[in-house]
Amino acid sequence: MRERAARSGLSLSDFARNAALERPSNGRRHNYAAPFAIEAASFHQIRLLGVNLNQIARRLNAQDLPAPPELAPLLAEIQSVLRRALARYGT
């Protein structure tokens, strides 16, 4: 997704938001169960990670707090899991 976002000239966040909100020309809603072929349970767990990270970021930003040092290894592990999922399932 990063590569596709870069090619489109959008940030990764904007690209993902646009993709999620885009409707096909026939006006029907997309099935956004997963952006690529992945087991539903795995996608759900990855989505929950994103939701939790968003809540952490919102709280830190709202209180103008720096990220705790424990967050860096957690983010590195999440990135590793996502890289493995992308390598396995591709886009």
C-alpha positions as CSV (number, residue, x, y, z in Angstrom):
1,M,0.0,0.0,0.0
2,R,2.9,2.4,0.7
3,E,4.1,2.0,-2.9
4,R,0.6,2.6,-4.3
5,A,0.2,5.6,-2.0
6,A,3.5,7.1,-3.1
7,R,2.7,6.5,-6.8
8,S,-0.6,8.4,-6.3
9,G,1.1,11.3,-4.5
10,L,-0.9,10.7,-1.3
11,S,0.1,9.9,2.3
12,L,-0.5,6.3,3.3
13,S,-3.3,7.5,5.6
14,D,-5.0,9.5,2.8
15,F,-4.6,6.7,0.4
16,A,-6.1,4.1,2.8
17,R,-9.0,6.5,3.7
18,N,-9.8,7.1,0.0
19,A,-9.7,3.4,-0.8
20,A,-12.0,2.7,2.1
21,L,-14.5,5.3,1.1
22,E,-14.4,4.7,-2.7
23,R,-17.5,3.3,-4.3
24,P,-17.4,1.4,-7.6
25,S,-19.0,2.9,-10.6
26,N,-22.1,0.7,-10.1
27,G,-22.8,2.4,-6.8
28,R,-22.6,-0.8,-4.7
29,R,-20.6,-0.9,-1.6
30,H,-17.3,-2.8,-1.7
31,N,-16.8,-5.7,0.6
32,Y,-13.9,-4.5,2.7
33,A,-13.4,-7.6,4.7
34,A,-9.7,-7.4,3.8
35,P,-7.7,-5.3,1.3
36,F,-6.1,-8.5,0.1
37,A,-6.6,-12.3,0.4
38,I,-6.1,-13.1,4.1
39,E,-8.0,-15.2,6.6
40,A,-10.8,-13.3,8.2
41,A,-9.5,-14.0,11.7
42,S,-6.1,-12.7,10.9
43,F,-7.5,-9.6,9.3
44,H,-9.7,-9.0,12.3
45,Q,-6.7,-9.2,14.7
46,I,-4.7,-6.8,12.6
47,R,-7.7,-4.4,12.4
48,L,-8.0,-4.6,16.2
49,L,-4.3,-3.7,16.5
50,G,-4.9,-0.6,14.4
51,V,-7.9,0.4,16.5
52,N,-5.9,0.1,19.7
53,L,-2.9,2.0,18.3
54,N,-5.3,4.8,17.1
55,Q,-6.7,5.0,20.6
56,I,-3.2,5.2,22.1
57,A,-2.1,7.9,19.6
58,R,-5.3,10.0,20.2
59,R,-4.8,9.9,24.0
60,L,-1.1,10.8,23.8
61,N,-1.9,13.6,21.3
62,A,-4.8,14.9,23.3
63,Q,-2.7,15.2,26.5
64,D,0.4,16.4,24.6
65,L,2.4,13.4,25.9
66,P,5.4,11.8,24.3
67,A,5.2,8.1,23.4
68,P,6.3,5.9,26.2
69,P,9.6,4.0,25.5
70,E,7.7,0.7,25.7
71,L,5.8,1.7,22.5
72,A,8.8,1.5,20.1
73,P,9.4,-2.3,20.5
74,L,5.6,-2.9,20.2
75,L,5.4,-0.9,17.0
76,A,8.5,-2.8,15.6
77,E,6.8,-6.1,16.3
78,I,3.5,-5.0,14.7
79,Q,5.4,-3.8,11.6
80,S,7.2,-7.2,11.5
81,V,3.8,-9.1,11.7
82,L,2.4,-6.8,8.9
83,R,5.5,-7.4,6.7
84,R,5.1,-11.2,7.1
85,A,1.4,-11.0,6.3
86,L,2.1,-8.9,3.2
87,A,4.9,-11.3,2.1
88,R,2.6,-14.3,2.6
89,Y,-0.6,-12.8,1.0
90,G,0.7,-10.0,-1.2
91,T,-1.4,-7.1,-2.5
